[in-house]
């Protein structure tokens, strides 16, 4: 498996590839840090802004009271005294607006409109204030009151541009700090997510390695945290799985050796039995009636025993991988008809094949189709049909019957060795025909499948690459001509 090295029984993992979970953890970390820092910065700015403006109002109110006392020295306000008052305040650096039978600013550039609320507060004998709009420049704070001993009103104008500039700088600094916190949170979150999920990535790749057959894959156990406990449990599971699979592999190897040994040991005596049964079959008519039935049963059972031994020999050769391919061009229609003629099924099977040709091993293909047709004829019923057609890069063979069908619970094991839908049936089959068909189909790089509906029928489907198996033994040495014949 790419990305793994076996070293002292432990896989070495590549860096974890970024995934959705890591991104989600990083984003969550950034969101938490960003929202927290944003709330803190926004709250701090709002508090500081309010405190700064409140301090400005208090300072301006104190100054306005002092200016009102000074303005009282110019009462009664004549035109000359009004001019002196305005000149005096403007000369001291304070901009004022005097309201007395008219509005008289000390400086035309600092004469904001006086709001109704402010005028009403001042008319009631109290100090009042108003601020210009935040976007206005200059930004002015107006604090006014009634001049003692007079009905005239004096409004002191304070320029708050410095305060606004300081608050803008503070806002910029807080925003820059927030961006920095978010970037730092992203880096920290990414690092933490990577380190946190790295054991998960190792476990995922280890599990994938196990599925691909690398049973020696183990996870390193470091520390005593939850991941270490997880890794230890995973290693125990992998160890148990490896032990179990190795035991099953040894059992399967023993079973295959046993099958091969039994087939080999039975071959010689069965050959002698077949010769004797052939001789007995030629003289059945000479036997008495009561002995003839026994002789017929003996001949039939010897033939079944011969077929069983042949099937065992073939399945043993397939297991051992000693079945080379002889690939050539095959006419599907001719092959099907030759199978039917060889087994005397011409009248029992309907062939529906257009001109379909493919490159494959004709003997292997004949074995697969012969077993499928035998299964349909012997265990199916109704009209048996065989057809072949092109389906993209494949040639598809289909064998259908109108028999009782196969219950759904049996379909997953229908290609297992010695498996029979009805274990008690005493038909001619050995239970190896479909298993042999599947092994030969795999040898031809094909796919063999079945679907069945009880009471309707069964369909076997074989899909083979029309261009031939990807790696065929017969291709290396050139084509070996083969003529479809009878059953092997």
Buried (B, 14 or more C-beta within 10 A) or exposed (E): BEBBEEEEEBBEBEEBEEEEEBEEBBBEBBEEBBEEBBEBBBEEBEEBBEEBBEEBBEEBBEBBEEBBEBBEEBBEBEEEEBBBBBEBBBEEEBBBBBBBEEEBBBBEEBBBEBEEEBBEBBEEEEBBBBBBEEEEEEBBBBBBBBBEEBEBBBBBBBEBEEBBEBBEEBBEEBBEEBEEBBEEBBEBBBEBBBEBBBBBBBBBBBBBBBEEEBBEBBBBBEEEEEBBEBBBEBBEEBEEEBEEEEEEEEEEEEEBEEBBEBBEEBBEEBEEBBEEBEEBBEEBEEBEEEEBEEBBEBBEEBBBBBBBBBBBBBBBBBBEEEBEBBBBEBBBBBBBBBBBEBBEBEEEBEBEBEEBBBBBBBBBBBBBBBBBBBBBBEBBBEEBBBBBBBEEEBBBBBBBBBBBBBEEEBBEEBBBBEBBBEEEEEEEBBBBBBBBBBBBBEBBBBBBBBBBEEEBBBBBBBBBBBEBBEEBBBBEEEEBEBEBBEEE
